Amino acid sequence: MSHRTLARLLAALALSLAGTAAAVDQPSTYPGCATRSVTVPWGGSVEVDLKTCHSFGLGAVSQPPRHGTATPGANVPVDGYRYTHGGGAPAGGGRDQFVVLDDNSDTITVSVSIQAPASALAITPAALPALRTGQAARVGLAAGGGRAPYTFRLASGGLPAGLALAADGALSGVPTSRASFAFEVEVRDAAGASTRRSFAGVVLPGAISITPAGAEATRGQPFRQVLAARGGVPPHHFRLEGAGRLPKGLVLSPEGVISGTPVDPPGRYPLTLRVTDRSGGDGDYFEIEAFELRVLAPPAPAGAGGG
């Protein structure tokens, strides 16, 4: 896994655990970074540029916002956050706040001014569920406060790779890239009124597993075992990792096929496999999987051992 991928995944994990990070409760000493102020449209989003507030990359969100979400920007290391308003509260607009840690674990307090809604129309839900590469997703966007029927369209930004938005509000597909996303959806009612809502987040990697976890081969006899990978984005690539080795006479193909005729003595041969998927994003995504091959002694010839 590349350092860029690791940094992105750590940022995503920090967000999923927002509120658990421990700050030292001292305002950031970077000039002008102790507090920041931004304004966001109702149901919209805004970038909070914090490039001057770190030397090695920003830390986690230590205090999440109450009325929206805060997700990392697209750059690695993280140098900014995007605030996305949930579009449900406070009634008529108001204020929100979240706290980000700089690279010294000092706090950057971001004050958000939320504008009043410009229309009675509203889009739900306020945020998308967790998205993972290789896992089918379907979210039904809905509208209210206007005159049915409603028509949805992508107004700006880009959907997560692999997803599509239908005119009836169905957002569906299989995410294929580990990356941040930010987009805006517009809904229009039968009377011509319209409103928009912003969505932002990070597509996380899908967990990878392999089957079977082990196999048995007989010394001196042809052997073939196909390993199947689940999770992430296929096709998967297999290779040996670490000090473990296959018995002599066997090979592992990139497609996950172990084949050949083992000639090494009977015994257990624990292996460590690196399984890489084809998801997009920063660098390659892989997981380390355990597999054990057991070599058995050939059966004794018929009639042997008699007397």
Phi and psi in degrees as GROMACS dihedral restraints (atoms count N, CA, C in turn):
[ dihedral_restraints ]
;  ai    aj    ak    al  type     phi  dphi    fc
    3     4     5     6     1   -72.3    20    10
    4     5     6     7     1   160.5    20    10
    6     7     8     9     1   -62.7    20    10
    7     8     9    10     1   -34.8    20    10
    9    10    11    12     1   -65.1    20    10
   10    11    12    13     1   -42.3    20    10
   12    13    14    15     1   -62.9    20    10
   13    14    15    16     1   -44.4    20    10
   15    16    17    18     1   -60.2    20    10
   16    17    18    19     1   -42.0    20    10
   18    19    20    21     1   -63.5    20    10
   19    20    21    22     1   -41.2    20    10
   21    22    23    24     1   -64.9    20    10
   22    23    24    25     1   -42.8    20    10
   24    25    26    27     1   -67.1    20    10
   25    26    27    28     1   -37.7    20    10
   27    28    29    30     1   -65.0    20    10
   28    29    30    31     1   -38.0    20    10
   30    31    32    33     1   -64.8    20    10
   31    32    33    34     1   -42.4    20    10
   33    34    35    36     1   -64.5    20    10
   34    35    36    37     1   -41.9    20    10
   36    37    38    39     1   -63.2    20    10
   37    38    39    40     1   -40.3    20    10
   39    40    41    42     1   -60.0    20    10
   40    41    42    43     1   -38.0    20    10
   42    43    44    45     1   -69.4    20    10
   43    44    45    46     1   -40.1    20    10
   45    46    47    48     1   -65.2    20    10
   46    47    48    49     1   -21.8    20    10
   48    49    50    51     1  -107.6    20    10
   49    50    51    52     1    26.3    20    10
   51    52    53    54     1   -53.2    20    10
   52    53    54    55     1   136.5    20    10
   54    55    56    57     1    99.5    20    10
   55    56    57    58     1   -12.8    20    10
   57    58    59    60     1   -97.1    20    10
   58    59    60    61     1   -13.0    20    10
   60    61    62    63     1   -69.7    20    10
   61    62    63    64     1   145.5    20    10
   63    64    65    66     1  -106.1    20    10
   64    65    66    67     1   113.4    20    10
   66    67    68    69     1   -91.6    20    10
   67    68    69    70     1   163.1    20    10
   69    70    71    72     1   -87.1    20    10
   70    71    72    73     1    -0.2    20    10
   72    73    74    75     1    64.1    20    10
   73    74    75    76     1    30.7    20    10
   75    76    77    78     1  -114.8    20    10
   76    77    78    79     1   133.8    20    10
   78    79    80    81     1   -60.8    20    10
   79    80    81    82     1   146.5    20    10
   81    82    83    84     1   -56.4    20    10
   82    83    84    85     1   139.1    20    10
   84    85    86    87     1   -94.1    20    10
   85    86    87    88     1    -1.4    20    10
   87    88    89    90     1   -66.8    20    10
   88    89    90    91     1   136.2    20    10
   90    91    92    93     1   -55.6    20    10
   91    92    93    94     1   126.7    20    10
   93    94    95    96     1    73.8    20    10
   94    95    96    97     1    13.8    20    10
   96    97    98    99     1  -110.3    20    10
   97    98    99   100     1    -6.3    20    10
   99   100   101   102     1   -62.3    20    10
  100   101   102   103     1   -37.4    20    10
  102   103   104   105     1  -138.9    20    10
  103   104   105   106     1   147.5    20    10
  105   106   107   108     1  -137.1    20    10
  106   107   108   109     1   150.9    20    10
  108   109   110   111     1  -129.4    20    10
  109   110   111   112     1   137.1    20    10
  111   112   113   114     1  -139.6    20    10
  112   113   114   115     1   162.0    20    10
  114   115   116   117     1  -122.9    20    10
  115   116   117   118     1   138.5    20    10
  117   118   119   120     1  -131.6    20    10
  118   119   120   121     1   139.5    20    10
  120   121   122   123     1   -67.3    20    10
  121   122   123   124     1   155.0    20    10
  123   124   125   126     1   -57.3    20    10
  124   125   126   127     1   124.2    20    10
  126   127   128   129     1    73.4    20    10
  127   128   129   130     1     8.5    20    10
  129   130   131   132     1  -104.4    20    10
  130   131   132   133     1  -167.1    20    10
  132   133   134   135     1  -142.3    20    10
  133   134   135   136     1   162.4    20    10
  135   136   137   138     1  -148.9    20    10
  136   137   138   139     1   140.6    20    10
  138   139   140   141     1   -82.7    20    10
  139   140   141   142     1   135.7    20    10
  141   142   143   144     1  -109.7    20    10
  142   143   144   145     1   102.9    20    10
  144   145   146   147     1   -79.3    20    10
  145   146   147   148     1   116.4    20    10
  147   148   149   150     1  -124.5    20    10
  148   149   150   151     1    31.4    20    10
  150   151   152   153     1   -59.3    20    10
  151   152   153   154     1   -31.1    20    10
  153   154   155   156     1   -89.8    20    10
  154   155   156   157     1     5.8    20    10
  156   157   158   159     1  -106.2    20    10
  157   158   159   160     1    21.7    20    10
  159   160   161   162     1  -164.5    20    10
  160   161   162   163     1   164.2    20    10
  162   163   164   165     1  -114.2    20    10
  163   164   165   166     1   -26.7    20    10
  165   166   167   168     1  -126.2    20    10
  166   167   168   169     1     8.3    20    10
  168   169   170   171     1   114.5    20    10
  169   170   171   172     1   142.9    20    10
  171   172   173   174     1   -72.9    20    10
  172   173   174   175     1   158.3    20    10
  174   175   176   177     1   -93.5    20    10
  175   176   177   178     1  -156.4    20    10
  177   178   179   180     1   -80.2    20    10
  178   179   180   181     1   171.0    20    10
  180   181   182   183     1   -82.6    20    10
  181   182   183   184     1   111.8    20    10
  183   184   185   186     1   -87.1    20    10
  184   185   186   187     1   -23.9    20    10
  186   187   188   189     1  -135.2    20    10
  187   188   189   190     1   107.5    20    10
  189   190   191   192     1   -74.0    20    10
  190   191   192   193     1   159.3    20    10
  192   193   194   195     1   -71.1    20    10
  193   194   195   196     1   157.3    20    10
  195   196   197   198     1   -87.9    20    10
  196   197   198   199     1   -30.7    20    10
  198   199   200   201     1  -113.8    20    10
  199   200   201   202     1    14.1    20    10
  201   202   203   204     1  -168.7    20    10
  202   203   204   205     1  -157.8    20    10
  204   205   206   207     1  -130.9    20    10
  205   206   207   208     1   154.3    20    10
  207   208   209   210     1  -123.3    20    10
  208   209   210   211     1   117.5    20    10
  210   211   212   213     1  -123.5    20    10
  211   212   213   214     1   151.6    20    10
  213   214   215   216     1   -69.6    20    10
  214   215   216   217     1   151.6    20    10
  216   217   218   219     1   -70.1    20    10
  217   218   219   220     1   179.8    20    10
  219   220   221   222     1   -79.1    20    10
  220   221   222   223     1   -19.0    20    10
  222   223   224   225     1   -77.7    20    10
  223   224   225   226     1   152.4    20    10
  225   226   227   228     1  -127.7    20    10
  226   227   228   229     1   123.2    20    10
  228   229   230   231     1   -66.8    20    10
  229   230   231   232     1   160.2    20    10
  231   232   233   234     1   -63.5    20    10
  232   233   234   235     1   127.6    20    10
  234   235   236   237     1  -126.6    20    10
  235   236   237   238     1    16.0    20    10
  237   238   239   240     1  -175.2    20    10
  238   239   240   241     1   165.4    20    10
  240   241   242   243     1  -129.3    20    10
  241   242   243   244     1   154.2    20    10
  243   244   245   246     1  -111.1    20    10
  244   245   246   247     1   124.6    20    10
  246   247   248   249     1   -94.4    20    10
  247   248   249   250     1   128.3    20    10
  249   250   251   252     1  -121.4    20    10
  250   251   252   253     1   120.4    20    10
  252   253   254   255     1   -75.4    20    10
  253   254   255   256     1   139.7    20    10
  255   256   257   258     1   -73.9    20    10
  256   257   258   259     1   -17.7    20    10
  258   259   260   261     1    76.6    20    10
  259   260   261   262     1    17.5    20    10
  261   262   263   264     1  -122.2    20    10
  262   263   264   265     1   -28.7    20    10
  264   265   266   267     1  -156.1    20    10
  265   266   267   268     1   161.8    20    10
  267   268   269   270     1   -75.1    20    10
  268   269   270   271     1   151.6    20    10
  270   271   272   273     1   -56.9    20    10
  271   272   273   274     1   128.4    20    10
  273   274   275   276     1    77.2    20    10
  274   275   276   277     1     9.2    20    10
  276   277   278   279     1    95.8    20    10
  277   278   279   280     1   175.2    20    10
  279   280   281   282     1   157.8    20    10
  280   281   282   283     1  -140.7    20    10
  282   283   284   285     1  -130.7    20    10
  283   284   285   286     1   154.7    20    10
  285   286   287   288     1  -143.1    20    10
  286   287   288   289     1   172.0    20    10
  288   289   290   291     1  -158.8    20    10
  289   290   291   292     1   144.0    20    10
  291   292   293   294     1  -145.2    20    10
  292   293   294   295     1   160.8    20    10
  294   295   296   297     1  -123.8    20    10
  295   296   297   298     1   130.1    20    10
  297   298   299   300     1  -113.4    20    10
  298   299   300   301     1   146.2    20    10
  300   301   302   303     1   -92.6    20    10
  301   302   303   304     1   138.3    20    10
  303   304   305   306     1   -84.2    20    10
  304   305   306   307     1  -172.1    20    10
  306   307   308   309     1   -78.6    20    10
  307   308   309   310     1     2.4    20    10
  309   310   311   312     1  -106.0    20    10
  310   311   312   313     1     8.2    20    10
  312   313   314   315     1    64.1    20    10
  313   314   315   316     1    22.5    20    10
  315   316   317   318     1   -89.8    20    10
  316   317   318   319     1   161.6    20    10
  318   319   320   321     1   -97.7    20    10
  319   320   321   322     1   141.2    20    10
  321   322   323   324     1  -117.6    20    10
  322   323   324   325     1   111.5    20    10
  324   325   326   327     1   -93.6    20    10
  325   326   327   328     1   120.1    20    10
  327   328   329   330     1  -105.1    20    10
  328   329   330   331     1   116.4    20    10
  330   331   332   333     1   -95.1    20    10
  331   332   333   334     1   128.7    20    10
  333   334   335   336     1  -115.3    20    10
  334   335   336   337     1   126.1    20    10
  336   337   338   339     1   -98.8    20    10
  337   338   339   340     1   119.2    20    10
  339   340   341   342     1   -99.5    20    10
  340   341   342   343     1   120.0    20    10
  342   343   344   345     1   -71.7    20    10
  343   344   345   346     1   155.9    20    10
  345   346   347   348     1   -68.8    20    10
  346   347   348   349     1   150.5    20    10
  348   349   350   351     1   -64.4    20    10
  349   350   351   352     1   140.8    20    10
  351   352   353   354     1   -91.1    20    10
  352   353   354   355     1    -7.8    20    10
  354   355   356   357     1  -147.4    20    10
  355   356   357   358     1   155.1    20    10
  357   358   359   360     1   -75.8    20    10
  358   359   360   361     1   -15.7    20    10
  360   361   362   363     1   -64.4    20    10
  361   362   363   364     1   146.3    20    10
  363   364   365   366     1  -146.5    20    10
  364   365   366   367     1   146.4    20    10
  366   367   368   369     1  -112.0    20    10
  367   368   369   370     1   135.6    20    10
  369   370   371   372     1  -125.8    20    10
  370   371   372   373     1   155.1    20    10
  372   373   374   375     1   -78.7    20    10
  373   374   375   376     1   174.0    20    10
  375   376   377   378     1   -73.5    20    10
  376   377   378   379     1   -27.9    20    10
  378   379   380   381     1  -148.2    20    10
  379   380   381   382     1   159.7    20    10
  381   382   383   384     1   -84.6    20    10
  382   383   384   385     1   152.6    20    10
  384   385   386   387     1   -69.2    20    10
  385   386   387   388     1   169.5    20    10
  387   388   389   390     1   -59.1    20    10
  388   389   390   391     1   134.4    20    10
  390   391   392   393     1  -112.5    20    10
  391   392   393   394     1   137.5    20    10
  393   394   395   396     1  -132.8    20    10
  394   395   396   397     1   143.9    20    10
  396   397   398   399     1   -61.4    20    10
  397   398   399   400     1   139.4    20    10
  399   400   401   402     1    80.5    20    10
  400   401   402   403     1    -5.1    20    10
  402   403   404   405     1  -107.7    20    10
  403   404   405   406     1   121.3    20    10
  405   406   407   408     1   -58.4    20    10
  406   407   408   409     1   138.6    20    10
  408   409   410   411     1  -130.2    20    10
  409   410   411   412     1   142.7    20    10
  411   412   413   414     1  -146.5    20    10
  412   413   414   415     1   120.5    20    10
  414   415   416   417     1  -125.4    20    10
  415   416   417   418     1   128.4    20    10
  417   418   419   420     1   -95.6    20    10
  418   419   420   421     1   105.1    20    10
  420   421   422   423     1   -74.5    20    10
  421   422   423   424     1   139.7    20    10
  423   424   425   426     1  -130.7    20    10
  424   425   426   427     1   158.6    20    10
  426   427   428   429     1  -129.9    20    10
  427   428   429   430     1   153.3    20    10
  429   430   431   432     1  -152.1    20    10
  430   431   432   433     1   169.5    20    10
  432   433   434   435     1    88.4    20    10
  433   434   435   436     1     4.9    20    10
  435   436   437   438     1  -134.3    20    10
  436   437   438   439     1  -154.4    20    10
  438   439   440   441     1  -112.6    20    10
  439   440   441   442     1   118.1    20    10
  441   442   443   444     1   -69.3    20    10
  442   443   444   445     1   155.2    20    10
  444   445   446   447     1   -81.7    20    10
  445   446   447   448     1   161.5    20    10
  447   448   449   450     1  -110.0    20    10
  448   449   450   451     1   146.2    20    10
  450   451   452   453     1  -124.1    20    10
  451   452   453   454     1   129.6    20    10
  453   454   455   456     1  -106.2    20    10
  454   455   456   457     1   150.4    20    10
  456   457   458   459     1  -154.0    20    10
  457   458   459   460     1   157.8    20    10
  459   460   461   462     1   -77.6    20    10
  460   461   462   463     1   119.5    20    10
  462   463   464   465     1   -92.4    20    10
  463   464   465   466     1   -35.8    20    10
  465   466   467   468     1  -162.3    20    10
  466   467   468   469     1   165.7    20    10
  468   469   470   471     1    78.2    20    10
  469   470   471   472     1  -166.0    20    10
  471   472   473   474     1  -134.3    20    10
  472   473   474   475     1   136.0    20    10
  474   475   476   477     1   -67.7    20    10
  475   476   477   478     1   155.0    20    10
  477   478   479   480     1   -55.0    20    10
  478   479   480   481     1   137.2    20    10
  480   481   482   483     1   -53.9    20    10
  481   482   483   484     1   129.8    20    10
  483   484   485   486     1   101.4    20    10
  484   485   486   487     1   -11.0    20    10
  486   487   488   489     1  -105.7    20    10
  487   488   489   490     1   153.1    20    10
  489   490   491   492     1  -137.0    20    10
  490   491   492   493     1   150.1    20    10
  492   493   494   495     1  -112.0    20    10
  493   494   495   496     1   123.7    20    10
  495   496   497   498     1   -91.0    20    10
  496   497   498   499     1   162.3    20    10
  498   499   500   501     1   -63.9    20    10
  499   500   501   502     1   -24.0    20    10
  501   502   503   504     1   -86.0    20    10
  502   503   504   505     1     3.0    20    10
  504   505   506   507     1    97.1    20    10
  505   506   507   508     1     2.1    20    10
  507   508   509   510     1   -77.5    20    10
  508   509   510   511     1   118.0    20    10
  510   511   512   513     1  -105.6    20    10
  511   512   513   514     1   113.7    20    10
  513   514   515   516     1  -148.4    20    10
  514   515   516   517     1   163.9    20    10
  516   517   518   519     1   141.0    20    10
  517   518   519   520     1  -168.5    20    10
  519   520   521   522     1  -122.0    20    10
  520   521   522   523     1   111.8    20    10
  522   523   524   525     1   -60.2    20    10
  523   524   525   526     1   138.7    20    10
  525   526   527   528     1  -121.4    20    10
  526   527   528   529     1    -4.6    20    10
  528   529   530   531     1  -132.5    20    10
  529   530   531   532     1   133.3    20    10
  531   532   533   534     1   -82.3    20    10
  532   533   534   535     1    97.1    20    10
  534   535   536   537     1  -160.4    20    10
  535   536   537   538     1   159.6    20    10
  537   538   539   540     1   -70.5    20    10
  538   539   540   541     1   153.1    20    10
  540   541   542   543     1  -139.8    20    10
  541   542   543   544     1   153.5    20    10
  543   544   545   546     1  -155.0    20    10
  544   545   546   547     1   124.0    20    10
  546   547   548   549     1  -150.5    20    10
  547   548   549   550     1   165.2    20    10
  549   550   551   552     1  -127.0    20    10
  550   551   552   553     1   131.5    20    10
  552   553   554   555     1  -107.7    20    10
  553   554   555   556     1   137.0    20    10
  555   556   557   558     1  -111.7    20    10
  556   557   558   559     1   138.6    20    10
  558   559   560   561     1  -119.0    20    10
  559   560   561   562     1   140.5    20    10
  561   562   563   564     1  -125.9    20    10
  562   563   564   565     1   134.6    20    10
  564   565   566   567     1   -94.8    20    10
  565   566   567   568     1   179.8    20    10
  567   568   569   570     1   -66.7    20    10
  568   569   570   571     1   -19.7    20    10
  570   571   572   573     1   -91.1    20    10
  571   572   573   574     1    -2.1    20    10
  573   574   575   576     1    94.8    20    10
  574   575   576   577     1    -3.5    20    10
  576   577   578   579     1   -73.5    20    10
  577   578   579   580     1   151.7    20    10
  579   580   581   582     1  -145.7    20    10
  580   581   582   583     1   159.8    20    10
  582   583   584   585     1  -152.5    20    10
  583   584   585   586     1   168.7    20    10
  585   586   587   588     1  -130.7    20    10
  586   587   588   589     1   156.5    20    10
  588   589   590   591     1  -141.2    20    10
  589   590   591   592     1   140.0    20    10
  591   592   593   594     1   -98.7    20    10
  592   593   594   595     1   146.2    20    10
  594   595   596   597     1  -131.2    20    10
  595   596   597   598     1   139.2    20    10
  597   598   599   600     1  -148.6    20    10
  598   599   600   601     1   153.5    20    10
  600   601   602   603     1   173.1    20    10
  601   602   603   604     1  -162.2    20    10
  603   604   605   606     1  -133.6    20    10
  604   605   606   607     1   130.7    20    10
  606   607   608   609     1   -81.4    20    10
  607   608   609   610     1   120.8    20    10
  609   610   611   612     1   -89.0    20    10
  610   611   612   613     1   158.2    20    10
  612   613   614   615     1   -71.3    20    10
  613   614   615   616     1   142.6    20    10
  615   616   617   618     1   -78.5    20    10
  616   617   618   619     1   136.0    20    10
  618   619   620   621     1   -64.9    20    10
  619   620   621   622     1   140.6    20    10
  621   622   623   624     1  -108.6    20    10
  622   623   624   625     1   139.3    20    10
  624   625   626   627     1  -139.3    20    10
  625   626   627   628     1   160.4    20    10
  627   628   629   630     1  -126.4    20    10
  628   629   630   631     1   153.5    20    10
  630   631   632   633     1  -136.6    20    10
  631   632   633   634     1   145.9    20    10
  633   634   635   636     1   -75.2    20    10
  634   635   636   637     1   173.9    20    10
  636   637   638   639     1   -87.8    20    10
  637   638   639   640     1    -7.9    20    10
  639   640   641   642     1  -167.9    20    10
  640   641   642   643     1   168.9    20    10
  642   643   644   645     1  -156.2    20    10
  643   644   645   646     1   165.0    20    10
  645   646   647   648     1  -121.0    20    10
  646   647   648   649     1   135.7    20    10
  648   649   650   651     1  -125.1    20    10
  649   650   651   652     1   155.8    20    10
  651   652   653   654     1  -108.6    20    10
  652   653   654   655     1   130.8    20    10
  654   655   656   657     1   -57.4    20    10
  655   656   657   658     1   130.8    20    10
  657   658   659   660     1    82.1    20    10
  658   659   660   661     1     1.1    20    10
  660   661   662   663     1  -118.2    20    10
  661   662   663   664     1   143.5    20    10
  663   664   665   666     1   -56.3    20    10
  664   665   666   667     1   142.7    20    10
  666   667   668   669     1  -139.5    20    10
  667   668   669   670     1   143.7    20    10
  669   670   671   672     1  -151.7    20    10
  670   671   672   673     1   125.8    20    10
  672   673   674   675     1  -135.4    20    10
  673   674   675   676     1   125.3    20    10
  675   676   677   678     1   -95.9    20    10
  676   677   678   679     1   123.5    20    10
  678   679   680   681     1   -91.6    20    10
  679   680   681   682     1   135.5    20    10
  681   682   683   684     1  -113.1    20    10
  682   683   684   685     1   132.3    20    10
  684   685   686   687     1  -106.0    20    10
  685   686   687   688     1   138.0    20    10
  687   688   689   690     1  -121.5    20    10
  688   689   690   691     1   147.9    20    10
  690   691   692   693     1    94.4    20    10
  691   692   693   694     1   156.9    20    10
  693   694   695   696     1    71.2    20    10
  694   695   696   697     1  -160.3    20    10
  696   697   698   699     1  -110.9    20    10
  697   698   699   700     1   116.4    20    10
  699   700   701   702     1   -75.5    20    10
  700   701   702   703     1   165.7    20    10
  702   703   704   705     1   -78.6    20    10
  703   704   705   706     1   154.6    20    10
  705   706   707   708     1   -97.8    20    10
  706   707   708   709     1   153.9    20    10
  708   709   710   711     1  -116.7    20    10
  709   710   711   712     1   132.2    20    10
  711   712   713   714     1  -111.7    20    10
  712   713   714   715     1   144.0    20    10
  714   715   716   717     1  -157.8    20    10
  715   716   717   718     1   156.2    20    10
  717   718   719   720     1   -73.3    20    10
  718   719   720   721     1   146.6    20    10
  720   721   722   723     1  -131.9    20    10
  721   722   723   724     1   141.5    20    10
  723   724   725   726     1    79.4    20    10
  724   725   726   727     1  -158.0    20    10
  726   727   728   729     1   -86.4    20    10
  727   728   729   730     1   -16.0    20    10
  729   730   731   732     1   -64.1    20    10
  730   731   732   733     1   150.8    20    10
  732   733   734   735     1  -140.3    20    10
  733   734   735   736     1   154.5    20    10
  735   736   737   738     1   -75.0    20    10
  736   737   738   739     1   151.7    20    10
  738   739   740   741     1   -57.7    20    10
  739   740   741   742     1   146.2    20    10
  741   742   743   744     1   -56.4    20    10
  742   743   744   745     1   139.6    20    10
  744   745   746   747     1    99.4    20    10
  745   746   747   748     1   -11.7    20    10
  747   748   749   750     1  -112.7    20    10
  748   749   750   751     1   149.0    20    10
  750   751   752   753     1  -134.8    20    10
  751   752   753   754     1   154.1    20    10
  753   754   755   756     1  -111.0    20    10
  754   755   756   757     1   123.6    20    10
  756   757   758   759     1   -84.7    20    10
  757   758   759   760     1   158.6    20    10
  759   760   761   762     1   -59.2    20    10
  760   761   762   763     1   -23.0    20    10
  762   763   764   765     1   -83.4    20    10
  763   764   765   766     1    -4.1    20    10
  765   766   767   768     1    94.2    20    10
  766   767   768   769     1    26.6    20    10
  768   769   770   771     1  -107.2    20    10
  769   770   771   772     1   122.3    20    10
  771   772   773   774     1   -97.7    20    10
  772   773   774   775     1   124.6    20    10
  774   775   776   777     1  -149.2    20    10
  775   776   777   778     1   162.6    20    10
  777   778   779   780     1   130.1    20    10
  778   779   780   781     1  -163.8    20    10
  780   781   782   783     1  -126.3    20    10
  781   782   783   784     1   110.6    20    10
  783   784   785   786     1   -69.0    20    10
  784   785   786   787     1   137.5    20    10
  786   787   788   789     1  -119.7    20    10
  787   788   789   790     1    -8.3    20    10
  789   790   791   792     1   -72.2    20    10
  790   791   792   793     1   161.9    20    10
  792   793   794   795     1   -61.2    20    10
  793   794   795   796     1   155.2    20    10
  795   796   797   798     1   -57.1    20    10
  796   797   798   799     1   148.8    20    10
  798   799   800   801     1   156.0    20    10
  799   800   801   802     1  -175.1    20    10
  801   802   803   804     1   -99.3    20    10
  802   803   804   805     1   136.4    20    10
  804   805   806   807     1  -126.5    20    10
  805   806   807   808     1    88.0    20    10
  807   808   809   810     1   -71.4    20    10
  808   809   810   811     1   136.2    20    10
  810   811   812   813     1  -124.6    20    10
  811   812   813   814     1   151.9    20    10
  813   814   815   816     1  -116.7    20    10
  814   815   816   817     1   124.7    20    10
  816   817   818   819     1  -113.5    20    10
  817   818   819   820     1   136.4    20    10
  819   820   821   822     1   -96.8    20    10
  820   821   822   823     1   120.7    20    10
  822   823   824   825     1  -114.5    20    10
  823   824   825   826     1   115.9    20    10
  825   826   827   828     1  -109.2    20    10
  826   827   828   829     1   133.4    20    10
  828   829   830   831     1   -96.0    20    10
  829   830   831   832     1  -177.3    20    10
  831   832   833   834     1  -106.9    20    10
  832   833   834   835     1    23.0    20    10
  834   835   836   837     1   -68.2    20    10
  835   836   837   838     1   147.4    20    10
  837   838   839   840     1   -79.2    20    10
  838   839   840   841     1   171.8    20    10
  840   841   842   843     1   133.1    20    10
  841   842   843   844     1  -167.9    20    10
  843   844   845   846     1   -76.8    20    10
  844   845   846   847     1   110.4    20    10
  846   847   848   849     1    71.6    20    10
  847   848   849   850     1  -169.8    20    10
  849   850   851   852     1   -93.4    20    10
  850   851   852   853     1   150.3    20    10
  852   853   854   855     1  -110.1    20    10
  853   854   855   856     1   127.2    20    10
  855   856   857   858     1  -140.2    20    10
  856   857   858   859     1   162.7    20    10
  858   859   860   861     1  -132.5    20    10
  859   860   861   862     1   152.6    20    10
  861   862   863   864     1   -96.2    20    10
  862   863   864   865     1   126.3    20    10
  864   865   866   867     1  -122.5    20    10
  865   866   867   868     1   144.6    20    10
  867   868   869   870     1   -93.0    20    10
  868   869   870   871     1   141.4    20    10
  870   871   872   873     1  -147.0    20    10
  871   872   873   874     1   138.0    20    10
  873   874   875   876     1  -123.3    20    10
  874   875   876   877     1   126.0    20    10
  876   877   878   879     1  -103.9    20    10
  877   878   879   880     1   128.8    20    10
  879   880   881   882     1  -109.8    20    10
  880   881   882   883     1   123.7    20    10
  882   883   884   885     1   -96.5    20    10
  883   884   885   886     1   125.1    20    10
  885   886   887   888     1  -100.9    20    10
  886   887   888   889     1   155.6    20    10
  888   889   890   891     1   -73.7    20    10
  889   890   891   892     1   144.1    20    10
  891   892   893   894     1   -64.0    20    10
  892   893   894   895     1   151.1    20    10
  894   895   896   897     1   -65.6    20    10
  895   896   897   898     1   149.1    20    10
  897   898   899   900     1   -67.1    20    10
  898   899   900   901     1   142.8    20    10
  900   901   902   903     1   -57.3    20    10
  901   902   903   904     1   150.7    20    10
  903   904   905   906     1   -59.6    20    10
  904   905   906   907     1   132.7    20    10
  906   907   908   909     1    88.1    20    10
  907   908   909   910     1    -8.9    20    10
  909   910   911   912     1   -70.4    20    10
  910   911   912   913     1   148.6    20    10
  912   913   914   915     1    85.6    20    10
  913   914   915   916     1     1.0    20    10
  915   916   917   918     1   -79.5    20    10
  916   917   918   919     1   177.3    20    10
